[in-house]
Amino acid sequence: MMNILVCVKQVPDTTEIKIDPVKHTLIREGVPSIVNPFDACALEMAVRLKEKEGGKVTVATMGPAQAKNALKECLSVGADQAFLVTDRAFGGSDTLATSYILSRAVKAIEAKTGETFDVIFCGKQAIDGDTAQVGPEMAEHMDLPHVTLATGLELEGRKMRVVRDTDEGHDIVEVELPALVTVTKTPFDPRYPSIKSKMAANRAVITEITNSDPDMVCDPECLGLHGSPTKVKKTFTPNQSKDGVIITGEAGADAAMKLAAMLNDAKII
Ligand SMILES: Cc1cc2nc3c(=O)[nH]c(=O)nc-3n(C[C@H](O)[C@H](O)[C@H](O)COP(=O)(O)OP(=O)(O)OC[C@H]3O[C@@H](n4cnc5c(N)ncnc54)[C@H](O)[C@@H]3O)c2cc1C
């Protein structure tokens, strides 16, 4: 029996991201949102592990009330219970503060359920913040071993063998449980919900965990903008200039020579 947690992030379903010029944070209101694609792969990996070994899959997200929709999506594709970690005090959190809050929320969920997690899955990275920091940072806060970029895994007793993506191919990394694993694009696709599972998910009760929750013991110095060492100097939408140069008509070697000359003229090489 495996007690599994998957941390999922609700992300904007668009590349047309708008940034608040004053607060330097993403404008999320009115923007269609989805479950972060790598988290959907992590959830599918978790549900397959549960189907093979038995147990339970819990999902958790830190975010505003609208993030409940992401949790309902997860409940419709195999998650058994869901927790929304939400509080104004968490607003403005950078990755260090986010990972700290999530690690405290894991302890709060374990206190509420009376069960500790055998494995925590995160996505390799979120497609909006894109830092890939939260997973490993959570492992550090909780003093857990972690393996990143998983594409598959096998379990043998309290040992997990993780297939880890590398530039050259893949590694097999063996880790003692409990552990944290971040998941990249898997060879299998996340499953689709059925009408029945979607309706059940819409009726499901999602437990909210706030900063005043007795099980949530946070150091106020580590929360929100105050607890975030990342100081955003400037945010701007880079202008996408289309004035590229296409070298046509020349044979390979000649084209390369021409490109080298152009780069040389531009003092790039
Ligand atoms: C100064 C500052 C202020 C910010 N203020 C805000 C703000 O007010 N609101 C806001 O939404 N963002 C804010 N951000 C962005 C926010 O810090 C990051 O988006 C967040 O920390 C996650 O980092 P990331 O997107 O790079 O995730 P990654 O590190 O790339 O995510 C890796 C994995 O961690 C897990 N994960 C990440 N975030 C969450 C989450 N929230 N819940 C559950 N699992 C998660 C997922 O499994 C994900 O795949 C702010 C950033 C800075 C620097």
The ligand as a Tripos MOL2 file, in Angstrom:
@<TRIPOS>MOLECULE
LIG
   53    58     1     0     0
SMALL
NO_CHARGES

@<TRIPOS>ATOM
      1 C1          8.8920   38.2850   -5.7740 C.3       1 LIG1
      2 C2          7.9570   37.2570   -6.3580 C.ar      1 LIG1
      3 C3          6.6050   37.3470   -6.0930 C.ar      1 LIG1
      4 C4          5.7410   36.3900   -6.6270 C.ar      1 LIG1
      5 N1          4.4250   36.5080   -6.3350 N.ar      1 LIG1
      6 C5          3.5830   35.5490   -6.7940 C.ar      1 LIG1
      7 C6          2.1960   35.6230   -6.4770 C.ar      1 LIG1
      8 O1          1.7190   36.5270   -5.8060 O.2       1 LIG1
      9 N2          1.3920   34.6460   -6.9470 N.ar      1 LIG1
     10 C7          1.8890   33.6260   -7.6950 C.ar      1 LIG1
     11 O2          1.1280   32.7430   -8.0730 O.2       1 LIG1
     12 N3          3.1810   33.5360   -8.0420 N.ar      1 LIG1
     13 C8          4.0310   34.4900   -7.5960 C.ar      1 LIG1
     14 N4          5.3410   34.4210   -7.9350 N.ar      1 LIG1
     15 C9          5.8000   33.2940   -8.7580 C.3       1 LIG1
     16 C10         5.9480   32.1140   -7.8000 C.3       1 LIG1
     17 O3          6.9840   32.3740   -6.8820 O.3       1 LIG1
     18 C11         6.3730   30.8740   -8.5740 C.3       1 LIG1
     19 O4          5.5150   30.6900   -9.6530 O.3       1 LIG1
     20 C12         6.2620   29.6730   -7.6270 C.3       1 LIG1
     21 O5          7.1720   29.8280   -6.5810 O.3       1 LIG1
     22 C13         6.5780   28.3910   -8.3190 C.3       1 LIG1
     23 O6          7.7710   28.5200   -8.9860 O.3       1 LIG1
     24 P1          7.8060   27.9970  -10.4580 P.3       1 LIG1
     25 O7          6.5920   28.4550  -11.1620 O.co2     1 LIG1
     26 O8          9.1260   28.2850  -11.0300 O.co2     1 LIG1
     27 O9          7.6360   26.4250  -10.2320 O.3       1 LIG1
     28 P2          8.6650   25.2670  -10.4410 P.3       1 LIG1
     29 O10         9.7180   25.3130   -9.3950 O.co2     1 LIG1
     30 O11         9.1340   25.2080  -11.8580 O.co2     1 LIG1
     31 O12         7.6250   24.0570  -10.1380 O.3       1 LIG1
     32 C14         8.1010   22.7570  -10.0090 C.3       1 LIG1
     33 C15         6.9940   21.9080   -9.4310 C.3       1 LIG1
     34 O13         6.7050   22.3220   -8.0820 O.3       1 LIG1
     35 C16         5.3100   22.1610   -7.8100 C.3       1 LIG1
     36 N5          4.7150   23.4870   -7.5420 N.ar      1 LIG1
     37 C17         5.1670   24.7170   -7.9130 C.ar      1 LIG1
     38 N6          4.3290   25.6940   -7.4810 N.ar      1 LIG1
     39 C18         3.3220   25.0450   -6.8120 C.ar      1 LIG1
     40 C19         2.1250   25.4770   -6.1410 C.ar      1 LIG1
     41 N7          1.8100   26.7720   -6.0490 N.pl3     1 LIG1
     42 N8          1.3200   24.5220   -5.5910 N.ar      1 LIG1
     43 C20         1.6430   23.2050   -5.6570 C.ar      1 LIG1
     44 N9          2.7470   22.7260   -6.2860 N.ar      1 LIG1
     45 C21         3.5650   23.6370   -6.8480 C.ar      1 LIG1
     46 C22         4.6980   21.5460   -9.0770 C.3       1 LIG1
     47 O14         4.7310   20.1260   -8.9800 O.3       1 LIG1
     48 C23         5.6560   22.0180  -10.1600 C.3       1 LIG1
     49 O15         5.6740   21.2160  -11.3050 O.3       1 LIG1
     50 C24         6.2420   35.3510   -7.4400 C.ar      1 LIG1
     51 C25         7.6130   35.2630   -7.7160 C.ar      1 LIG1
     52 C26         8.4510   36.2240   -7.1890 C.ar      1 LIG1
     53 C27         9.8980   36.1330   -7.4970 C.3       1 LIG1
@<TRIPOS>BOND
     1     1     2 1
     2     2     3 ar
     3     2    52 ar
     4     3     4 ar
     5     4     5 ar
     6     4    50 ar
     7     5     6 ar
     8     6     7 ar
     9     6    13 1
    10     7     8 2
    11     7     9 ar
    12     9    10 ar
    13    10    11 2
    14    10    12 ar
    15    12    13 ar
    16    13    14 ar
    17    14    15 1
    18    14    50 ar
    19    15    16 1
    20    16    17 1
    21    16    18 1
    22    18    19 1
    23    18    20 1
    24    20    21 1
    25    20    22 1
    26    22    23 1
    27    23    24 1
    28    24    25 2
    29    24    26 1
    30    24    27 1
    31    27    28 1
    32    28    29 2
    33    28    30 1
    34    28    31 1
    35    31    32 1
    36    32    33 1
    37    33    34 1
    38    33    48 1
    39    34    35 1
    40    35    36 1
    41    35    46 1
    42    36    37 ar
    43    36    45 ar
    44    37    38 ar
    45    38    39 ar
    46    39    40 ar
    47    39    45 ar
    48    40    41 1
    49    40    42 ar
    50    42    43 ar
    51    43    44 ar
    52    44    45 ar
    53    46    47 1
    54    46    48 1
    55    48    49 1
    56    50    51 ar
    57    51    52 ar
    58    52    53 1
@<TRIPOS>SUBSTRUCTURE
     1 LIG1         1 GROUP 0 **** ****
